[in-house]
């Protein structure tokens, strides 16, 4: 009887008001629009050109298996133990040497901290550098997860448009002068200069050097995010902005997610040692250390020369998919639709005629068996409605062609009204 009474009281008790326990920051959190929209894409006959996923076929499974056995045999005491917050030292040194060889970035001028993916790096940069109200410049469009990471720290975001040569540095310069007259200054400029996500465009060398000059003149730091830089299928390489950084103003973000495997969750920040030290202290309260086991495997992978050998294989795998998407867009898209022609990376950015809202069109496209990412969420001002991001790395060429064909049908219908 006592048990029944307690159960009755529990059932009749008013429900807990869960919301009142959340912090103000938590109450303001919103789920990723992309992830929410992609819940609609559950049917096996929907061709998804939406996600930013590497193709599993590119994962070097056999080599990772061999290295894992070696690590467990010879390095288990280190690999299975807690590590330092800054990261496994042999891996940090290997990355520094790799960056010196490939990008001409002097090891003596940078320190490196390993992070749990470059997404953690973005959050740590927000923690360490952004006060409420600080002015942070981003590209328009820009990486959605950066907007999410930085917005948590309440900056004032300023959006600078892109063209086919990357961020419009001339417009940035105008904005800097305007802010100066108002007695304001920019704290951070965030850029993805090479094969930008979502637009696929690349900032030319002249603009990169001018951005550094402006950073010195107007006293701001640059966050250079480079997850796709090694995935070049055509054109000539452009060195990272960090390569010309004489004052230590550039925080360079790298990751193994696109050139090894995203499941390792290993990224890194390369920057001036004083900056890295403060980021390390911030990371101590987050996760103590990045997955040590993954770090040791990644170290052996780089040290063994496997990374340099693997990158050309990824390029050869993705280039036909990039070409297939560009060819299909040319073949099927109606007049009035424009798109970028990326020299590398993972994405094509499509712009539809004014008046078409790609977020509203999304369900129609899914009903025709194709998915994309509406472009609105990639803008800090959310002021552009007629764009979309397409990914070409995940699905094979024949599906890319069919997906673009289905998408073109949806767009034609939308254009007819």
C-alpha positions as CSV (number, residue, x, y, z in Angstrom):
1,X,0.0,0.0,0.0
2,X,2.8,2.4,0.8
3,X,4.4,1.8,-2.6
4,X,1.1,2.5,-4.3
5,X,0.6,5.7,-2.3
6,X,4.1,6.9,-3.3
7,X,3.5,6.1,-7.0
8,X,0.2,7.9,-6.9
9,X,1.8,11.0,-5.3
10,X,4.6,10.9,-7.9
11,X,2.1,10.7,-10.8
12,X,0.0,13.6,-9.4
13,X,3.0,15.9,-8.8
14,X,3.3,18.8,-11.1
15,X,6.0,18.3,-13.8
16,X,9.4,19.8,-13.2
17,X,10.0,23.1,-15.0
18,X,13.3,22.1,-16.6
19,X,13.8,25.4,-18.4
20,X,14.2,27.4,-15.2
21,X,17.4,25.5,-14.3
22,X,19.3,26.4,-17.5
23,X,21.8,29.3,-17.5
24,X,21.0,32.3,-19.7
25,X,23.7,31.1,-22.1
26,X,22.1,27.6,-22.3
27,X,18.7,29.1,-22.9
28,X,20.1,30.9,-25.9
29,X,21.6,27.8,-27.5
30,X,20.1,26.5,-30.7
31,X,20.6,23.3,-32.5
32,X,22.5,23.3,-35.7
33,X,20.1,24.1,-38.5
34,X,22.0,21.8,-40.9
35,X,21.7,18.8,-38.6
36,X,18.1,19.5,-38.0
37,X,17.3,19.8,-41.7
38,X,19.2,16.6,-42.5
39,X,16.9,14.6,-40.2
40,X,14.5,14.9,-43.1
41,X,16.9,13.0,-45.3
42,X,16.3,9.5,-44.0
43,X,15.1,7.8,-47.1
44,X,17.7,5.7,-48.9
45,X,16.7,7.0,-52.3
46,X,17.5,10.6,-51.3
47,X,20.9,11.6,-52.8
48,X,22.5,13.9,-50.2
49,X,24.8,16.6,-51.5
50,X,24.4,18.3,-48.1
51,X,26.9,16.9,-45.6
52,X,30.6,17.9,-45.4
53,X,31.8,14.3,-45.0
54,X,34.9,12.8,-46.4
55,X,34.4,9.6,-48.4
56,X,35.0,6.5,-46.2
57,X,36.8,4.9,-49.2
58,X,39.7,7.4,-48.6
59,X,40.3,6.2,-45.0
60,X,43.7,4.4,-44.9
61,X,42.3,1.5,-42.9
62,X,45.0,-1.1,-43.4
63,X,47.8,1.3,-42.5
64,X,45.9,2.5,-39.4
65,X,45.5,-1.2,-38.4
66,X,49.2,-1.9,-38.7
67,X,50.1,1.3,-36.8
68,X,47.6,0.5,-34.1
69,X,49.1,-2.9,-33.5
70,X,52.6,-1.3,-33.3
71,X,51.4,1.4,-30.9
72,X,49.8,-1.2,-28.6
73,X,53.0,-3.3,-28.7
74,X,55.6,-0.6,-28.3
75,X,53.9,2.5,-26.9
76,X,50.9,1.3,-24.9
77,X,52.1,2.9,-21.7
78,X,52.0,6.4,-23.3
79,X,49.0,5.8,-25.7
80,X,46.6,4.5,-23.0
81,X,47.6,7.0,-20.4
82,X,46.6,10.6,-19.7
83,X,48.5,13.1,-21.8
84,X,49.6,16.7,-21.5
85,X,47.1,19.4,-22.3
86,X,49.2,20.8,-25.0
87,X,49.4,17.5,-26.8
88,X,51.7,14.5,-27.4
89,X,55.1,16.1,-27.9
90,X,56.3,13.8,-30.7
91,X,53.1,14.6,-32.7
92,X,53.4,18.3,-32.1
93,X,57.0,18.3,-33.3
94,X,56.0,16.2,-36.4
95,X,53.3,18.7,-37.3
96,X,55.7,21.6,-36.9
97,X,58.2,20.0,-39.2
98,X,55.5,19.1,-41.7
99,X,54.3,22.7,-41.7
100,X,57.9,23.9,-42.1
101,X,58.5,21.7,-45.1
102,X,55.1,22.3,-46.9
103,X,54.3,25.9,-46.0
104,X,57.7,27.4,-45.1
105,X,56.5,28.3,-41.6
106,X,59.6,28.6,-39.4
107,X,59.3,26.2,-36.4
108,X,61.1,28.7,-34.2
109,X,58.2,31.2,-34.6
110,X,55.3,29.0,-33.7
111,X,54.1,26.7,-30.9
112,X,51.5,24.0,-31.5
113,X,48.7,22.7,-29.3
114,X,46.7,19.7,-30.2
115,X,42.9,20.1,-30.0
116,X,39.9,17.7,-30.1
117,X,39.2,18.6,-33.7
118,X,39.4,22.2,-35.0
119,X,35.9,22.8,-33.6
120,X,37.4,22.8,-30.1
121,X,40.1,25.2,-31.4
122,X,37.4,27.7,-32.4
123,X,35.7,27.4,-29.0
124,X,38.9,27.9,-27.2
125,X,39.8,31.0,-29.3
126,X,36.4,32.4,-28.3
127,X,37.0,31.7,-24.6
128,X,40.5,33.3,-24.7
129,X,40.1,36.3,-27.0
130,X,36.4,37.4,-27.2
131,X,34.8,39.7,-24.6
132,X,31.1,40.6,-25.0
133,X,30.9,43.4,-27.6
134,X,34.3,42.7,-29.2
135,X,34.2,43.2,-33.0
136,X,34.9,40.0,-34.9
137,X,35.0,40.0,-38.7
138,X,33.8,36.9,-40.6
139,X,33.4,36.2,-44.3
140,X,29.9,36.2,-45.8
141,X,29.2,33.3,-46.1
142,X,31.4,31.5,-43.6
143,X,31.6,28.2,-41.7
144,X,28.4,27.8,-39.7
145,X,30.1,26.1,-36.7
146,X,32.4,29.1,-36.4
147,X,29.4,31.4,-36.0
148,X,28.0,29.0,-33.4
149,X,31.2,28.9,-31.5
150,X,31.9,32.6,-31.5
151,X,28.3,33.7,-30.8
152,X,28.4,32.0,-27.5
153,X,30.9,34.7,-26.3
154,X,28.6,37.6,-27.5
155,X,30.8,39.4,-30.0
156,X,29.6,42.0,-32.5
157,X,29.9,40.1,-35.8
158,X,30.7,42.0,-39.0
159,X,30.3,40.3,-42.3
160,X,32.5,41.0,-45.3
161,X,31.4,39.6,-48.7
162,X,33.3,37.1,-50.8
163,X,34.0,37.0,-54.5
164,X,35.8,34.4,-56.6
165,X,39.1,35.6,-55.1
166,X,38.0,35.2,-51.5
167,X,37.2,37.8,-48.9
168,X,36.8,41.3,-50.4
169,X,39.8,42.9,-48.6
170,X,39.0,46.3,-50.2
171,X,35.6,46.2,-48.4
172,X,37.3,45.1,-45.2
173,X,39.7,48.1,-45.5
174,X,36.7,50.4,-45.9
175,X,35.0,49.0,-42.9
176,X,38.2,49.3,-40.8
177,X,38.5,53.0,-41.7
178,X,34.8,53.5,-40.9
179,X,35.2,51.9,-37.5
180,X,38.3,53.9,-36.7
181,X,36.4,57.1,-37.2
182,X,33.8,55.8,-34.7
183,X,36.5,55.1,-32.2
184,X,36.1,51.3,-32.6
185,X,38.5,48.6,-33.6
186,X,38.4,45.0,-34.8
187,X,39.6,42.3,-32.4
188,X,39.7,39.2,-34.8
189,X,39.3,38.5,-38.5
190,X,38.4,34.9,-39.1
191,X,39.0,33.5,-42.6
192,X,39.1,30.2,-44.5
193,X,41.3,31.4,-47.3
194,X,41.8,28.2,-49.2
195,X,38.8,26.3,-50.7
196,X,36.5,28.1,-48.4
197,X,33.6,26.4,-46.6
198,X,30.9,26.9,-47.9
199,X,31.8,28.9,-51.0
200,X,34.8,26.8,-52.3
201,X,36.7,30.0,-53.3
202,X,40.4,30.7,-52.6
203,X,41.9,34.0,-51.5
204,X,44.7,35.1,-53.8
205,X,48.3,35.9,-52.5
206,X,47.9,39.6,-52.9
207,X,44.9,39.7,-50.7
208,X,46.5,37.5,-48.1
209,X,49.5,39.8,-47.8
210,X,47.2,42.9,-47.7
211,X,45.2,41.3,-44.9
212,X,48.4,40.9,-42.9
213,X,49.3,44.5,-43.5
214,X,45.9,45.6,-42.3
215,X,46.2,43.5,-39.2
216,X,49.4,45.3,-38.3
217,X,48.0,48.8,-39.2
218,X,44.7,48.3,-37.3
219,X,46.1,46.0,-34.6
220,X,43.9,42.8,-34.8
221,X,44.7,39.1,-35.0
222,X,43.8,36.7,-37.8
223,X,42.4,33.3,-37.3
224,X,43.3,31.3,-40.4
225,X,41.3,28.1,-40.6
226,X,42.8,25.6,-43.2
227,X,41.0,22.3,-43.1
228,X,40.9,21.8,-46.9
229,X,44.1,23.3,-48.1
230,X,45.7,20.0,-49.1
231,X,42.8,19.0,-51.3
232,X,43.9,20.8,-54.5
233,X,42.7,19.4,-57.8
234,X,43.7,22.2,-60.2
235,X,45.5,25.5,-60.2
236,X,48.6,26.6,-58.4
237,X,49.1,26.4,-54.6
238,X,48.9,29.5,-52.5
239,X,50.9,29.6,-49.2
240,X,49.0,30.0,-45.9
241,X,48.7,33.5,-44.5
242,X,50.7,32.2,-41.6
243,X,53.7,31.8,-43.9
244,X,54.1,35.6,-44.1
245,X,53.3,36.3,-40.5
246,X,56.3,38.3,-39.0
247,X,54.5,39.7,-35.9
248,X,52.8,36.5,-34.6
249,X,49.3,37.9,-35.4
250,X,48.0,34.7,-37.1
251,X,46.5,31.7,-35.3
252,X,46.6,28.9,-37.8
253,X,44.1,26.0,-37.4
254,X,44.8,22.6,-39.0
255,X,43.1,19.2,-38.8
256,X,43.5,15.6,-39.7
257,X,39.8,15.2,-40.4
258,X,40.1,15.7,-44.1
259,X,43.5,14.2,-44.7
260,X,43.4,11.2,-42.4
261,X,40.1,10.5,-40.8
262,X,37.6,12.7,-38.9
263,X,37.0,10.0,-36.2
264,X,40.4,10.7,-34.8
265,X,39.2,14.1,-33.7
266,X,42.6,15.7,-33.9
267,X,43.2,19.3,-34.8
268,X,45.8,21.8,-33.9
269,X,46.5,25.5,-33.4
270,X,49.8,26.9,-34.5
271,X,50.6,30.3,-33.1
272,X,52.8,32.6,-31.1
273,X,53.8,30.8,-27.9
274,X,52.3,33.4,-25.5
275,X,48.9,32.9,-27.2
276,X,49.3,29.1,-27.2
277,X,50.0,29.1,-23.5
278,X,46.8,30.9,-22.6
279,X,44.8,28.6,-24.9
280,X,46.4,25.6,-23.2
281,X,45.2,26.9,-19.8
282,X,41.7,27.3,-21.2
283,X,41.8,23.8,-22.5
284,X,42.7,22.4,-19.1
285,X,39.2,23.1,-17.9
286,X,37.6,21.6,-20.9
287,X,39.0,18.1,-21.4
288,X,42.4,17.9,-19.7
289,X,43.9,16.4,-22.9
290,X,43.0,15.3,-26.4
291,X,42.6,11.6,-27.0
292,X,46.1,10.3,-26.4
293,X,45.7,7.0,-28.3
294,X,44.6,8.8,-31.5
295,X,47.5,11.2,-31.1
296,X,50.1,8.5,-30.9
297,X,48.7,6.8,-34.0
298,X,48.7,10.1,-35.9
299,X,52.3,10.6,-34.9
300,X,53.4,7.3,-36.3
301,X,51.3,8.0,-39.4
302,X,53.1,11.3,-40.0
303,X,56.5,10.1,-38.9
304,X,56.3,7.1,-41.3
305,X,55.7,9.3,-44.3
306,X,52.2,7.9,-44.8
307,X,50.5,11.4,-44.8
308,X,52.6,12.7,-47.7
309,X,51.8,9.5,-49.6
310,X,48.1,9.5,-48.8
311,X,47.2,13.1,-49.8
312,X,47.8,12.5,-53.6
313,X,45.5,9.4,-53.3
314,X,42.7,11.5,-51.8
315,X,43.1,14.2,-54.5
316,X,42.9,11.5,-57.2
317,X,39.8,10.1,-55.6
318,X,37.9,13.5,-55.2
319,X,38.9,15.2,-58.4
320,X,36.6,13.2,-60.7
321,X,33.7,13.9,-58.2
322,X,34.4,17.6,-58.4
323,X,34.5,17.5,-62.1
324,X,31.3,15.5,-62.3
325,X,29.4,18.1,-60.2
326,X,30.7,21.0,-62.3
327,X,29.8,19.2,-65.5
328,X,26.3,18.3,-64.2
329,X,25.6,21.9,-63.1
330,X,26.6,23.0,-66.6
331,X,24.3,20.4,-68.2
332,X,21.2,20.7,-66.0
333,X,20.9,24.1,-64.3
334,X,18.5,26.6,-65.8
335,X,19.6,30.1,-66.9
336,X,20.0,32.5,-64.1
337,X,21.7,30.0,-61.7
338,X,25.3,30.6,-60.9
339,X,27.9,28.6,-59.0
340,X,31.6,28.7,-57.9
341,X,34.3,26.7,-59.6
342,X,36.5,25.5,-56.8
343,X,40.1,24.5,-57.4
344,X,39.9,22.1,-54.5
345,X,38.2,21.4,-51.2
346,X,34.8,19.8,-50.8
347,X,32.1,22.3,-51.8
348,X,30.4,24.2,-54.6
349,X,28.3,27.3,-53.8
350,X,25.2,27.8,-55.9
351,X,23.3,31.1,-56.2
352,X,19.7,31.2,-57.5
353,X,17.8,34.2,-58.9
354,X,16.7,36.7,-56.3
355,X,13.3,35.9,-54.7
356,X,13.9,32.2,-54.3
357,X,14.4,31.0,-50.7
358,X,16.4,27.8,-50.6
359,X,15.3,27.0,-47.1
360,X,11.7,27.1,-48.2
361,X,12.6,25.0,-51.2
362,X,14.4,22.3,-49.2
363,X,11.4,20.0,-48.6
364,X,10.5,20.2,-52.3
365,X,14.0,19.1,-53.2
366,X,13.9,16.2,-50.7
367,X,10.6,15.1,-52.2
368,X,12.4,14.8,-55.5
369,X,15.1,12.8,-53.9
370,X,18.0,15.2,-53.3
371,X,19.3,17.3,-50.4
372,X,21.5,20.3,-50.1
373,X,22.3,22.9,-47.3
374,X,20.4,26.1,-47.6
375,X,22.8,29.1,-47.6
376,X,21.1,31.4,-45.1
377,X,22.6,29.8,-42.0
378,X,26.2,30.6,-43.3
379,X,25.7,34.3,-43.1
380,X,26.2,36.2,-39.8
381,X,23.5,38.7,-40.9
382,X,21.2,35.9,-42.3
383,X,20.4,38.3,-45.1
384,X,20.9,36.1,-48.1
385,X,18.2,33.6,-48.9
386,X,18.9,32.4,-52.4
387,X,22.0,30.3,-52.0
388,X,23.0,26.7,-51.2
389,X,26.0,24.6,-50.5
390,X,26.6,21.3,-52.4
391,X,29.1,18.7,-51.4
392,X,30.9,16.5,-54.0
393,X,33.2,14.3,-51.9
394,X,30.8,11.9,-50.3
395,X,28.7,10.3,-53.1
396,X,30.0,8.7,-56.4
397,X,30.0,10.5,-59.7
398,X,26.8,8.8,-61.1
399,X,24.9,9.8,-58.0
400,X,26.2,13.4,-58.2
401,X,25.0,13.7,-61.7
402,X,21.5,12.3,-60.8
403,X,21.4,14.5,-57.7
404,X,22.1,17.7,-59.6
405,X,19.6,16.7,-62.2
406,X,16.9,16.3,-59.5
407,X,17.9,19.6,-57.9
408,X,17.7,21.4,-61.2
409,X,14.1,20.1,-61.6
410,X,13.2,21.5,-58.2
411,X,14.8,24.9,-59.0
412,X,13.0,25.1,-62.4
413,X,9.7,24.5,-60.7
414,X,10.5,27.1,-58.0
415,X,11.5,29.7,-60.7
416,X,8.2,29.2,-62.4
417,X,6.5,30.1,-59.2
